[in-house]
Amino acid sequence: MGAVRVAICEDEQIQRVLIRKRLEEYMTGRNIDAEIIEYDSGEQFTLDENKDKIDIVLLDIYMEGMSGIELAKKIRNDGNNLEIIFITSSNEFAAEAFEVESVYYLKKPVEEDKFIKAMDLAMRKFRKLLSIEIFVNRESKKIYLSDIYYVETMYRKLAIHTDLDEYVTYMTLSKLMTDFPKNDYAQISRFSVVSLDKVLSYDGSEVLLKNGIRLEVSDKYKADFEEKFHFFKRG
């Protein structure tokens, strides 16, 4: 998976600088690859040919020209489901922010703990929408990454284990890993990868998944798994 694309739409340069600094600190602290794009108006956002590739937008409400609420409504009317975080100086538009399904409503000056909470929530919602497309018996299947418990190799095939089913497809484990967010999945052996969100516990040799499945962590991958697992749980 590529970097998460986060936009800042704010007409005051000083505020854009402050928000960008907060974002960079957040992404570094969470070990997330991110591309940050800045817009100084709602109009500039709407004219960007790549706006549909944005995953999260931090949006000021009081801007010259198109307001943040007007831009958010246009985003939704265009069918874009990106995550919206409003940053504003008033509670006046809280109800309208709710109507456009914003993730959070931050009031200036933004407190650090509330900024982190808002970004964590936006990232969780963003990740739930991530999916992969595979072919099972020549039929295309869309699988949401949030449904995957673990993946294991079966000769030249992969078995993808989800909440409800198992999907077998022709693909290498290394190729599949490029489609996964790097901090959310970990290889535990030469033949298997687990979703860290689905790990209930780890006893130093095995992981217990939330569906009751136990999987052994091989010595070769133990150090890397433990580092990723502890970092994931801490975040």
C-alpha positions, 0 to 999 in steps of 0.5 A, spaced: 500 500 500 502 506 498 502 512 503 496 515 506 494 522 502 492 527 507 490 534 505 490 541 509 485 546 506 486 552 510 486 559 508 491 562 513 498 560 512 500 560 519 495 555 521 497 551 515 504 551 517 502 549 524 497 543 522 502 540 517 507 540 523 502 536 528 501 532 522 508 530 521 509 529 528 503 524 528 505 520 522 512 520 525 510 517 532 505 512 528 510 510 523 505 511 518 508 513 510 504 519 509 503 524 503 501 531 505 498 536 500 496 543 502 490 547 499 489 555 501 482 555 499 476 550 497 476 552 490 483 550 489 481 543 492 475 542 487 480 544 481 485 539 483 485 533 478 487 528 484 482 530 489 479 523 489 485 520 491 485 524 498 484 519 504 483 524 509 482 532 509 483 537 515 478 542 513 477 549 516 470 552 516 471 559 516 475 561 509 474 566 504 470 564 498 467 557 499 467 555 506 469 548 509 462 546 510 460 548 503 466 544 500 464 538 505 457 538 502 460 538 495 465 532 497 459 528 499 455 530 493 461 528 488 460 521 492 467 521 495 468 518 502 474 521 504 475 522 512 473 529 514 476 533 520 474 540 521 478 545 524 475 551 526 474 557 531 467 556 533 462 551 535 457 554 530 457 549 525 457 542 529 450 540 527 452 541 519 459 537 520 455 531 523 450 531 517 456 531 512 459 525 516 465 528 519 470 524 523 471 530 528 470 537 530 476 540 533 476 547 535 482 552 535 487 552 538 487 545 537 489 541 543 495 535 542 491 530 545 484 531 541 488 532 535 491 525 536 484 522 538 481 525 531 487 522 527 487 515 530 479 515 529 480 517 521 486 512 520 481 507 523 476 509 519 480 509 513 483 502 514 476 499 514 475 501 507 481 498 504 481 492 500 484 488 495 482 484 489 483 477 488 481 472 483 478 465 485 476 460 480 477 466 475 472 470 479 474 477 481 473 477 489 473 484 493 476 482 500 476 488 505 483 488 509 479 489 516 476 482 515 483 478 514 485 474 520 491 471 517 494 468 510 498 462 509 501 459 503 499 453 499 504 451 494 503 456 489 497 458 492 495 463 498 489 461 503 486 468 505 482 467 512 477 472 513 471 472 518 467 468 514 470 464 509 477 462 506 479 464 499 484 461 495 488 464 489 494 464 485 499 469 488 505 470 492 506 472 499 511 477 498 506 480 492 500 480 497 504 484 503 505 490 498 498 491 498 498 491 506 499 497 510 506 495 513 504 496 520 498 492 521 500 486 518 506 481 520 510 475 517 510 470 523 513 464 519 516 463 511 509 461 510 504 465 514 502 473 515 497 475 521 493 481 522 496 484 528 489 487 529 486 480 530 491 478 535 488 476 542 495 474 545 502 472 544 505 468 549 512 468 546 512 462 541 504 462 539 499 467 537 492 466 539 487 470 534 480 473 536 477 467 532 481 462 537 486 460 531 493 459 534 499 460 530 506 458 531 511 464 530 518 461 528 525 464 531 527 467 524 521 472 524 520 472 532 524 479 533 520 483 527 514 480 529 514 482 537 517 489 535 511 490 530 506 487 535 508 491 541 508 498 537 501 496 534 498 495 541 501 501 544 498 505 538 
